[in-house]
Amino acid sequence: MPFPSDYLVRRLRMRHLELLVSLADSGSMRAAASRLNLSQPALSKMLGEIEAGFGTRLFERTAHGLLANAAGNAAIYRARVILGELSRSKDEVDALREGAEGLLRLGTLSVTATVPQAIIELRRRLPTAYVQVQEGRVRELIQRLLNGELDCVFGAVTPELLTSSQLSLLKPELLVEDELCVLCAQGHGLSRKRRLSWNDVHAQPWVAPPKDTLVRQALMTAFLNAGLEPPEPAVEVLSSVTLGSILRLDGAMLGAVRFEQARDELARGGMVRLPITPAVRLPSLGLYTRRGAEGSPQAVQAFAEAIRLVRLRVNRKQPLPPTPS
């Protein structure tokens, strides 16, 4: 029979939570014992205490080592969250002790025009707030959010994520509509055209992201919908900054990016967005937070409000106000 829930609070220590995570990550008693600098008998004793507290086995022994069962996965997830929240509390207390109004740990796709503007707006609202930005792929950032390592993630609200089991753990807010954008250097032969079709750009040399990205899939879909075989890019690159540099150096090439990412390239000058129809929509961008958290930190709420304000200004084509001195 499982012990009452207060048993876990009274008897289990942070070391027990570290053990759960180590076993999940390493998949073996020996590796976890080495990682935690414990003997295997001591580790086995601790695992027994954990499973006694939950009243059930959390791991199954297989030919390849230890494998967490459904109950184990649930316990491991919560252990990661607790350890992540403890780490966050230390970071936040340190920031507050140094005079900050709050700490925002933000995950975001690598290039976006909205996020830098929203960070500046956040610091207008909370002038001494600390912001830690971690860039990467949304699926990886979402996992870090669920583990308690991030406070929020700005990224695409994809059909894959909307249908995954993780959705029940997340609270997404759609904030930015987006679409596929084709760029070229100002001197390109198509740069002065007022109207183009996908057939007009089919034979051009392309710079595009890898096939597993939403932008590349949207580009392929655009050509397939036009009855055309999708072209194979001459250069395949994930970074829209690198893509922009290539287009500036080779004026004959076209590049496929999100419009949200293209805005910075267009603002730098020397680049043109081609008016290709029909337009191809991309999954909207939104802000993910973890569902069930005990209220969003002030910095997260202020950042969400900052994004809304930035988007309102963009829609109205209003410039950002000057930063106070």
C-alpha positions as CSV (number, residue, x, y, z in Angstrom):
1,M,0.0,0.0,0.0
2,P,1.3,3.5,-0.8
3,F,2.2,5.8,2.1
4,P,0.2,9.0,2.6
5,S,1.5,11.8,0.3
6,D,3.0,13.7,3.3
7,Y,5.5,10.7,3.6
8,L,7.1,11.9,0.3
9,V,7.5,15.4,1.7
10,R,8.9,14.2,5.1
11,R,11.1,11.3,4.0
12,L,12.3,12.0,0.4
13,R,15.2,14.4,-0.1
14,M,16.5,16.3,-3.1
15,R,19.0,13.4,-3.5
16,H,16.1,11.1,-4.2
17,L,14.9,13.4,-6.9
18,E,18.4,13.6,-8.4
19,L,18.5,9.8,-8.4
20,L,15.2,9.5,-10.4
21,V,16.5,11.9,-13.0
22,S,19.9,10.2,-13.2
23,L,18.4,6.8,-13.6
24,A,16.1,8.1,-16.4
25,D,19.0,9.8,-18.2
26,S,21.6,7.0,-17.8
27,G,19.4,3.9,-17.9
28,S,21.6,1.9,-15.6
29,M,22.3,1.6,-11.9
30,R,26.0,1.6,-12.4
31,A,26.0,4.8,-14.5
32,A,23.7,6.6,-12.1
33,A,25.8,5.5,-9.1
34,S,28.9,6.9,-10.7
35,R,27.1,10.1,-11.7
36,L,25.9,10.7,-8.1
37,N,29.1,9.3,-6.5
38,L,27.2,6.6,-4.7
39,S,27.8,2.9,-4.2
40,Q,25.3,0.6,-6.0
41,P,23.9,-0.8,-2.7
42,A,23.3,2.8,-1.5
43,L,21.6,3.6,-4.7
44,S,19.4,0.5,-4.6
45,K,18.4,1.4,-1.0
46,M,17.4,4.9,-2.1
47,L,15.4,3.6,-5.0
48,G,13.6,1.3,-2.7
49,E,12.7,4.2,-0.4
50,I,11.3,6.1,-3.4
51,E,9.3,3.2,-4.7
52,A,8.0,2.5,-1.1
53,G,6.8,6.1,-0.9
54,F,4.9,5.9,-4.2
55,G,3.7,2.4,-3.4
56,T,4.7,0.9,-6.8
57,R,7.6,0.0,-9.0
58,L,8.9,2.9,-11.1
59,F,11.5,1.1,-13.2
60,E,11.6,-2.3,-15.0
61,R,14.8,-4.2,-15.6
62,T,15.4,-5.1,-19.2
63,A,18.3,-6.5,-21.2
64,H,19.4,-3.0,-21.9
65,G,19.2,-1.7,-18.3
66,L,16.6,0.1,-16.3
67,L,13.5,1.4,-18.1
68,A,11.0,3.7,-16.4
69,N,7.4,2.5,-16.6
70,A,4.3,4.8,-16.8
71,A,4.4,5.5,-13.0
72,G,8.1,6.1,-13.2
73,N,7.8,8.6,-16.1
74,A,5.2,10.6,-14.1
75,A,7.5,10.7,-11.0
76,I,10.6,11.6,-13.2
77,Y,8.7,14.4,-14.8
78,R,7.7,15.9,-11.5
79,A,11.3,15.4,-10.1
80,R,12.7,17.4,-13.1
81,V,10.2,20.2,-12.5
82,I,11.0,20.4,-8.8
83,L,14.8,20.5,-9.4
84,G,14.3,23.0,-12.2
85,E,12.1,25.2,-10.0
86,L,14.7,25.0,-7.2
87,S,17.4,26.2,-9.6
88,R,15.1,29.0,-10.8
89,S,14.4,30.1,-7.2
90,K,18.2,30.4,-6.6
91,D,18.7,32.4,-9.8
92,E,15.7,34.6,-9.0
93,V,16.8,35.3,-5.4
94,D,20.3,36.1,-6.6
95,A,18.9,38.5,-9.2
96,L,16.6,40.2,-6.6
97,R,19.5,40.5,-4.2
98,E,21.4,42.3,-6.8
99,G,18.6,44.8,-7.3
100,A,16.6,43.2,-10.2
101,E,12.8,43.5,-10.4
102,G,12.6,40.0,-11.7
103,L,14.2,37.3,-13.8
104,L,12.9,36.0,-17.2
105,R,14.3,32.8,-18.6
106,L,13.1,32.9,-22.2
107,G,13.5,30.3,-24.9
108,T,13.0,31.4,-28.5
109,L,13.7,30.5,-32.1
110,S,17.1,31.8,-33.1
111,V,16.0,34.9,-35.1
112,T,12.8,36.9,-34.6
113,A,12.1,40.6,-35.0
114,T,9.4,40.5,-32.2
115,V,11.5,39.1,-29.3
116,P,14.2,41.8,-29.2
117,Q,11.6,44.6,-29.4
118,A,9.5,42.8,-26.7
119,I,12.6,42.6,-24.4
120,I,13.2,46.3,-24.7
121,E,9.5,46.9,-24.0
122,L,9.8,44.6,-20.9
123,R,12.7,46.6,-19.6
124,R,10.7,49.8,-20.0
125,R,8.1,48.3,-17.7
126,L,10.7,46.6,-15.4
127,P,13.9,48.6,-15.9
128,T,16.0,46.4,-13.7
129,A,14.6,43.0,-14.9
130,Y,17.2,40.4,-15.9
131,V,16.6,38.5,-19.1
132,Q,18.3,35.2,-20.0
133,V,17.6,34.2,-23.6
134,Q,18.2,30.6,-24.8
135,E,17.8,30.0,-28.5
136,G,17.1,26.7,-30.2
137,R,14.5,24.5,-31.8
138,V,11.1,24.8,-30.3
139,R,10.6,21.1,-29.5
140,E,13.9,21.1,-27.4
141,L,13.0,24.4,-25.7
142,I,9.5,23.1,-24.8
143,Q,11.1,20.2,-23.0
144,R,13.3,22.6,-21.1
145,L,10.2,24.6,-20.2
146,L,8.5,21.4,-18.9
147,N,11.6,20.5,-16.9
148,G,11.4,23.9,-15.1
149,E,14.6,25.2,-16.8
150,L,12.7,28.0,-18.7
151,D,9.8,30.3,-17.7
152,C,8.3,30.6,-21.2
153,V,9.0,29.8,-24.9
154,F,8.3,31.9,-27.9
155,G,7.9,29.7,-31.0
156,A,5.6,28.1,-33.6
157,V,2.4,26.6,-32.4
158,T,2.7,23.6,-34.7
159,P,0.1,20.9,-35.5
160,E,2.6,18.3,-34.2
161,L,2.7,20.0,-30.8
162,L,-1.1,20.6,-30.7
163,T,-1.7,16.8,-31.1
164,S,1.1,15.7,-28.7
165,S,0.6,14.5,-25.2
166,Q,2.6,17.5,-24.0
167,L,-0.2,19.9,-24.9
168,S,-2.1,19.2,-21.6
169,L,1.0,20.4,-19.8
170,L,1.3,23.6,-21.7
171,K,-0.6,26.9,-21.9
172,P,0.0,28.4,-25.4
173,E,-1.1,31.9,-26.4
174,L,-1.2,32.7,-30.2
175,L,0.4,36.1,-30.7
176,V,1.9,36.4,-34.1
177,E,0.5,35.3,-37.5
178,D,3.2,34.4,-40.0
179,E,3.8,33.3,-43.6
180,L,6.5,32.1,-46.0
181,C,8.7,34.9,-47.4
182,V,11.0,34.7,-50.4
183,L,14.0,37.1,-50.3
184,C,16.5,38.2,-52.9
185,A,19.2,40.9,-53.2
186,Q,18.1,44.2,-54.6
187,G,20.0,43.6,-57.9
188,H,18.3,40.3,-58.6
189,G,16.5,40.1,-62.0
190,L,13.2,39.5,-60.3
191,S,13.5,42.2,-57.6
192,R,11.5,44.8,-59.5
193,K,8.6,42.5,-60.5
194,R,5.3,43.5,-59.0
195,R,3.7,40.1,-59.3
196,L,5.1,36.6,-59.5
197,S,3.9,33.0,-59.4
198,W,5.7,30.0,-58.0
199,N,6.3,28.9,-61.6
200,D,8.3,32.1,-62.1
201,V,10.8,31.3,-59.4
202,H,10.9,27.5,-59.8
203,A,14.2,27.4,-61.8
204,Q,16.1,29.8,-59.6
205,P,19.0,28.7,-57.3
206,W,17.7,28.5,-53.8
207,V,18.9,28.9,-50.2
208,A,16.5,27.2,-47.8
209,P,16.4,25.5,-44.3
210,P,16.6,21.7,-43.9
211,K,13.7,19.5,-44.8
212,D,12.6,18.9,-41.2
213,T,11.7,22.6,-40.7
214,L,8.3,24.3,-41.2
215,V,9.7,26.8,-43.6
216,R,11.2,24.2,-46.0
217,Q,8.0,22.1,-45.8
218,A,5.9,25.2,-46.6
219,L,8.2,25.9,-49.6
220,M,7.8,22.4,-50.9
221,T,4.1,22.6,-50.4
222,A,3.9,25.9,-52.4
223,F,5.5,24.3,-55.4
224,L,3.5,21.0,-55.2
225,N,0.3,23.1,-55.0
226,A,1.4,24.8,-58.2
227,G,1.9,21.4,-59.9
228,L,5.7,21.7,-59.8
229,E,8.5,19.5,-58.4
230,P,10.0,21.2,-55.4
231,P,13.5,22.4,-56.3
232,E,16.5,21.1,-54.3
233,P,18.2,24.0,-52.7
234,A,21.8,24.8,-53.8
235,V,22.5,25.8,-50.2
236,E,20.8,24.4,-47.2
237,V,21.2,26.4,-43.9
238,L,19.1,26.7,-40.8
239,S,20.1,30.3,-39.7
240,S,18.2,33.1,-41.4
241,V,21.2,35.4,-40.7
242,T,23.5,33.1,-42.6
243,L,20.9,32.9,-45.4
244,G,20.7,36.7,-45.6
245,S,24.5,36.9,-45.8
246,I,24.6,34.4,-48.7
247,L,21.9,36.3,-50.6
248,R,23.9,39.5,-50.3
249,L,27.1,37.8,-51.5
250,D,25.4,36.0,-54.4
251,G,22.8,38.2,-56.0
252,A,21.5,35.4,-58.2
253,M,20.0,33.3,-55.4
254,L,16.6,33.3,-53.7
255,G,16.0,32.5,-50.0
256,A,13.1,31.1,-48.1
257,V,12.4,32.3,-44.6
258,R,9.6,33.1,-42.2
259,F,8.4,36.7,-42.6
260,E,9.0,37.2,-38.9
261,Q,12.6,36.4,-39.5
262,A,12.8,38.3,-42.8
263,R,11.8,41.6,-41.1
264,D,15.3,42.2,-39.7
265,E,17.0,41.3,-43.0
266,L,14.7,43.7,-44.9
267,A,15.4,46.5,-42.3
268,R,19.2,46.1,-42.8
269,G,18.7,47.1,-46.4
270,G,19.9,45.6,-49.7
271,M,17.2,42.9,-49.7
272,V,13.8,42.6,-51.4
273,R,10.8,40.5,-50.6
274,L,9.3,39.0,-53.8
275,P,5.6,39.4,-54.3
276,I,4.8,35.7,-55.0
277,T,1.2,34.5,-55.0
278,P,-0.5,32.6,-53.7
279,A,0.8,33.3,-50.2
280,V,1.6,30.3,-48.0
281,R,0.7,30.6,-44.3
282,L,2.9,29.2,-41.6
283,P,1.9,28.1,-38.1
284,S,1.4,31.1,-35.9
285,L,4.0,32.0,-33.3
286,G,3.0,32.1,-29.7
287,L,4.1,32.2,-26.1
288,Y,4.2,28.9,-24.2
289,T,4.1,28.7,-20.4
290,R,3.7,25.6,-18.2
291,R,0.1,24.9,-17.2
292,G,-0.6,24.4,-13.5
293,A,2.3,26.6,-12.3
294,E,1.5,28.6,-9.2
295,G,0.9,31.8,-11.1
296,S,3.2,33.2,-13.8
297,P,6.2,35.3,-12.5
298,Q,5.8,39.0,-12.9
299,A,8.5,39.1,-15.6
300,V,6.6,36.5,-17.7
301,Q,3.3,38.4,-17.5
302,A,5.1,41.6,-18.4
303,F,6.9,39.9,-21.3
304,A,3.6,38.6,-22.7
305,E,2.1,42.1,-22.5
306,A,5.2,43.5,-24.2
307,I,4.8,41.1,-27.2
308,R,1.1,42.1,-27.5
309,L,2.1,45.8,-27.6
310,V,4.9,45.3,-30.1
311,R,2.6,43.4,-32.4
312,L,0.0,46.1,-32.1
313,R,2.6,48.7,-33.1
314,V,3.7,46.5,-36.0
315,N,0.1,46.2,-37.2
316,R,-0.3,49.9,-37.0
317,K,3.2,50.6,-38.4
318,Q,4.0,52.7,-35.3
319,P,7.7,53.1,-34.3
320,L,8.9,52.0,-30.9
321,P,9.2,55.0,-28.4
322,P,12.7,56.1,-27.5
323,T,14.4,54.3,-24.7
324,P,14.4,56.5,-21.6
325,S,17.9,57.7,-20.6
